[in-house]
Amino acid sequence: MIYCIWYPSGGFGHFINAVLSLYGNNFVRPSNQLEFSKNGNSHNFNLVVPKYKQDCWEGFQFDPMVNYSVLIDNGINNETTNFLKVFPTSNIIKICYTDYSWPIVARTMIEKAMSSSINEQLPSWDSAAWAVREKHFLYLRDHELRLKWKPNNNSYNIFIDELLNYQTFYNKLSNFGIADFNTLWQQWFFANSKYIEPIILAKKIISAVHARENIDLTGYNDLWTQAVVYYFIWLEFEFEVPHNDYANWFTNTNDIVVMLDLA
């Protein structure tokens, strides 16, 4: 059986391909083990089958008695299904994201796919912290790709949100007779923590605001992380933090509660 892994930028397809190839039932095994690069990529992992890339396919001789995963790598801008002309009887695994996991993709597509950085791609009109934070927030809120890569009725959909918890992710792959891969998942999580941790913090802050629980925020000085929190506030409460009025980062979550109560 052929499993087409259809994915946006960010290394998620490569990681799921590696998990299936190493731990999936009756999948052809690669010749090396997975190691993560400094930016969290797993591109050094040997592919059992060549990629289907930019709507091009070089061909491969499949053994019908075993399972294969094929990476469908057309880039984040291309969700067309031309690959089905090549793999008409394959099972499709589509990697999706939600508004809440979009910040992970928004950063990985710059740092991994483009080999660039947030500061290079999103130069601010002002060097002040509040202006940089606003520029990052607007990128998260307004980028057209935020609304892409949604579930497909003809696919087995895996959300990036589901990768963030091992048991949830393991259960999602259980249809493929997957063996335990907790150690590999921990390595992936650690290698990609700079993309994931802002999401975890933002969720924690939103929960604290709902519960009126006061959490100290003075130690969170990274401007991208702060922008992700602003973005989560916008998602959850339909409220955009007045960037200049709140030029200084919040001292604690009670500051956010007061701000929202005054809105």
C-alpha positions, 0 to 999 in steps of 0.5 A, a space after each residue: 500500500 502507498 501512503 501519500 503524505 501531503 503536507 505544508 512547509 515546516 518539516 512535518 511531512 518528513 517527520 511523519 514519513 520517518 515515524 511511519 518508515 521506522 515504526 509503521 507495520 510492514 513499512 519498508 525500513 530506511 537505511 539510516 536513523 533519524 537525526 534532527 538539524 539545528 533548525 529541527 529539520 529531519 531532511 538527512 533521513 534517507 527516503 525509501 521512495 523519491 519525493 513527488 516534488 513540484 508536481 514532478 515524479 521520477 518514478 519508482 518500482 513498488 513492491 505490492 507486498 509492503 507499505 511505502 510512504 511518499 512525500 508530496 512536496 509541492 510547497 505550502 502555496 500548492 494544495 492541488 491534487 495532481 499527485 493523484 494522477 500518479 498515485 490514484 489508489 493511494 491512501 492520502 495523509 494530509 497534514 493540516 493546521 488550525 488557527 491555534 497551530 498556525 504560528 508554528 507553521 508561520 515560523 517554520 516556513 521561514 526558518 526551515 523552508 526559506 532558510 531565513 529568519 523572522 527578523 530578515 523576512 519581517 523588518 519592522 518600521 521601528 526598532 522599538 519592541 512594541 513595533 516589532 511585536 505588532 509587526 509579528 502579530 500582523 503577520 500572524 493575523 493577516 497572512 493568507 496562508 493562515 486559512 490554508 491546509 484545512 481537512 479534506 474529506 478524502 484524506 486521513 487528516 493529521 493536525 499539527 496540533 495533534 503532534 504536540 502531545 505524544 499520546 494523541 499523536 500515537 493514537 492518531 497513527 494507530 491505524 498504521 500498526 505503529 510501534 512505540 516511538 516516544 523517544 523519537 517524539 521527545 527528540 523531535 519536540 526538543 529539536 522544535 521547541 522554539 516553534 512549539 513553546 510559544 504556543 504552549 505558553 499562549 494556551 497557558 496564559 489564555 487558560 489563566 485569563 479565563 480562570 482569573 489565575 494570576 501568573 507572572 509574565 516578566 520572564 518572557 521577553 522574546 518578542 515573537 513569543 509575545 506576539 503569539 500571545 497577542 495573536 491568541 488573545 485576538 483569537 480567543 477574545 476577538 480583541 487586538 491589544 492596542 500596541 502602542 498603548 501597551 508598549 510594555 509587555 504584561 507584568 502578569 496575566 491579571 494585566 490582561 484581565 484588566 485590559 479585557 475588562 476595560 475593552 
